[in-house]
Structure formats: C-alpha cells, structure tokens
Amino acid sequence: MKETSHDLLANTPSGRANALLKVMTERGYVPEAFIDTFTHTMEVEWDPANGARVVARAWTDPEFRELLLRDGTAACQQFGYTGMQGEYIVALENTPTLQNVIVCSLCSCTAWPVLGLPPEWYKSFEFRARLVREGADVLRELGEDLPDDVVVKVWDTTAESRYMVLPVRPAGTDDWSEEELAALITKDVLIGVARPRAVDLPRGTEGV
Ligand code: FE
C-alpha cells in the first residue's frame, strides 16, 4: 500500500518529525548529509567530557580559571568547544557554601558544546518549576547530600546566555592529573545538581 502523508502524521513526535522531513526533503530544503552531520554533532561532539576538561584545566591552571570566569566563551574556545549554543558561555563559580544550579525555566537550554544535550529530567515541568522555588530540596531529592549551610543559587538560562558550573575541587586531589580530575566531572556536576567527590573515583580507575 502506498504510504501517504496521513500515515506519517501518526500522533507521535517521531511521526510528526518524519512527516516534516519527508516534505522538506521532497522540496529540496534539506542539504545532502545534513541530518547525518547534525546527528554526529549531537551524539559525539556535544559531550559533557568537554566541560569536564574545561573544569579540570581551571582547577590546575589559575590563569585559565581567571579567563574562564571572566570570559567563558573564550576559555571554551581554547579547546575548540564553540558553535551552536556555545556563542556566549558563562561559568558559575561554586564555593564550599555556594552551589550554583542551571535551569531553563522556559524549555531546555544548555551550553551544548560543553554540557551536551539536556537530560530528560532537566526538561521536565517539575524540575523547572520546583528548582527555582525549593532548589536545596530538589538537589537532595536528586541524591546530593547537601549541608544546611550551602546556599543554592539558581540561574535561568536564556537564548543568549548558556551556563556551566565550575565546581569546587574535591579535597585530596592535589596531585591528580587533569585527566584524573576530569573523570570526576559529570553532566550533573556541570548543571550543578551534583558535586564532585574524590571518593567517586579511586585513583587509577579512570578510563575503565
Ligand atoms: Fe530552553
């Protein structure tokens, strides 16, 4: 049976996406290899390991740290982490008593080149609505053992500004290499809903 546009318009996100792709392809609006190239960028190049390298450099290089906090875009550019949704990156500096957390209360924005695409929970109405009102409670529900003296500061991403959190370097990591330090940094840490701990990764297990 011949496929019709009606078949493609199944009431699912993928059905609607496929219908749109079919029409745009038929009309020549989709450049050759665009979908494959963009998929590769999303799945491979936009990686929280990028943000982890930036944090590890900031922990080990005071000049780079100063640059990151002054001009996050320029600091990330030094690693080649730039492009779409990385045009204006702002790094938020945590302290032992200040925990910065990122949200996009409108939708789901993150700094794609350094954080990767947002996790599902980041896009949920509940996270977006509750974080701005009861941030500390939300972090504890997500599993973070947050002391009472830590103030949670919530940053609402906009179309123009994309944030990344610069966490506090865990105690006991003074002689760790950048690679070892970077292995402590996850997407959750870069969003600010978790704090890195050296006990999460005993030395010598990175890359396993
Ligand atoms: Fe958004």
Residues whose N, C-alpha, C, O or C-beta is under 5 A from the ligand:
A	BS01	FE	C104 L106 C107 S108 C109
